[in-house]
Amino acid sequence: MRNVFGRGFDSRRLHQIMMPHVRYRGSWAAALLLAAVCLAAVLPAAAGDQRTIVLDPGHGGLDVGAKGKFGSLEKDIDLAISKKVKALIEQSQAYRVVLTRDKDVNPSLENRAAIANNNDALVFLSIHVNGSFRKKAQGSETFFMSLNATDEESRRLAYQENREQALDKSIAGADKDDIKMILWDMAQSAYIKQSSQLAELIQAQLNSLLGTANRGIKQADFVVLRGVACPAVLVEAAFISNPEEEQKLVDEAFQDNVAQAVYTGLMRFLAAYGKN
């Protein structure tokens, strides 16, 4: 059985992360979860098996995402770019690629994270295009998870992306909420450094290949990243709300360049930090 947190995960670190939650909440469910997860973390990984990369095309179905002046929809561009990234990875590397959606449907934000965790993802990439009330806003940016946003604009963006979660959220029992928060805290603590490194490498390629304004690496509280137990980033390729960038985003060649930038950044991350 594979170590469910990725080969090389430190079970002592897991214990340090989770024990404060157990002591603080006094939850029998948390204590039981600690025992189960620590056991899984120390089990040996299978040798020579193929690792999985999960790509998450944003939005879908009734959730169209941001809209462009000329009628373009974010959900369609997100899916098109994600499929191009998938094709590049599968043609050139020995990785299995899973899409959180491959058609016009909208999995919940929690289910997107669950797809990554259930497939023991090596990396999770959420692909989006940006929108703003400022029509001149432009450029690309890459986010990794933090409860504290880099700036007010990042906070607003995360709020927009998370609205689906707020609309769909149901009232849950206390133990269920405790367990969920433990897992989210654990994912944030264990992979924040790797996620920032992945974001930097992808953003560098976006700057190089797209010729768009560099908006840099940022942090915000994206629900889709919050529960993923692997390095995870959210890419905002360009602004569909900017008419000039909207026209680029629907152009096949520009989409190819976005996909190539994401792919190259990802491969450089994997080359630096290995398959494990």
URVEN-V933080 format. One line per field, one symbol per residue. psi: psi as a letter, one per 40 degrees, with the letter a starting at -180 (. if undefined). burial: b if it has 9 or more other C-alpha atoms within 8 Angstrom, else e. A space follows every 50 residues. Layout:
BEGIN
psi = ???
burial = ???
END
This chain:
BEGIN
psi = hiheeihehhdddddddddddddddfhddddddddddddddeiiiiheih ihhhhghiaibdgeaiiideeihddddddddddddddddddeifihhhhd ieagigiiddddddddddefhdihhhhiiiiiehdehiiiihiihidhid iddddddddddedddddehihiidddddddddddddddddeddddddddd ddddddddddfihheahiiighddddehfihhihhhdihdehddddddde hdddddddddddddddddddddeie.
burial = ebbebbbeeebeebbebbbebbeeeebeebbebbeeebebbebeeeeeee bbbbbbbbbbbeebbbbbbeebbbbbbbbbbbbbbbebbbeeeebbbebb beebebbebbebbbbbbeebbbbbbbbbbbbeeeeebbbbbbbbbbeebb eeebbeebbeebebbeeeeeeeeebebbbeebbbbbbbebbbeebbbbbb bbbbbbbebbebeeeebbbbbbbbbbbbbbbbbbbbbbbbbbbebbebbb eeebbbbbbbbbbbbbebbbeeeeee
END
